[in-house]
Amino acid sequence: MRKLYDAIDVFILKHGKAKTFWILFALYMILSTISINIDDFFQKRFDINGHSFHYVSRVGETWLFEDDNKKPLELKVEGRITDALIVEEMSVLYDGHLYERKASYASMQYSYFRDGEVIATSDFIDVIVQSGNVVLEESPQFYEKTLFQKLHALAGYIASGQNFYYRLLSGFLGILGLLSIVYATFFWELKYGLYVDNGEPSRFYISTSYFMGLLIMLMGLLFPCIAGGIGF
């Protein structure tokens, strides 16, 4: 680490603080964009019954996906898609079959259809009571239920604009980390300058500031992937 800190010192002395900040910020944003795009790539895919699907485009409330053989899957949503548990109606056209999920608020259940025929129902929330405590219990899975759960989660992710907020947070952490590195002496003067005459921060303080700055930047780069569930 000492060699890295010395290299940072040399770079700052050679290019100046302002230029160093913008050079490193540009490099950081390139890495951040790569990290976020990797997360976005996996977030916009799902697997079911041995088939992989990926998001293609959206027109209004119609969402288009494709499997690995370029076979289209079309999702239509009645109403606004969100991360909320209950959505009115969703339908999927894939491989010549029409799958539908309709919500009934009277019975608090979803009804699942295949080519117009009811094949199953499930509660909005699977609840049982154990020793006086309410416990969530997942009901048995079947193809149509799993398909709509995955599509609902994926469409909710896209509609929420989560990717945009990841970029904002990553950029903010990058700026914070770089300020801690490039302007370590400035922050020391802000904190202690009024208490010390002709003082300078110790090497330990500078090294600690570098370490914290690098740690914050690393958090900014990895946060989208960790939050997205890839598990870097």
Secondary structure, 3 states (H helix, E strand, C coil): CHHHHHHHHHHHHHHCHHHHHHHHHHHHHHHHHHHHHHHHHHHCEEEECCEEEEEEEEECCEEEEEECCCCEEEEEEECCCCCCCCCCEEEEEECCEEEEEEEECCCCEEEEEECCEEEEEEECCCEEEECCEEEECCCCCCHHHHHHHHHHHHHHHHHHCHHHHHHHHHHHHHHHHHHHHHCHHHHHHHHHCCCCCCCCCCHHHHHHHHHHHHHHHHHHHHHHHHHCCCCC
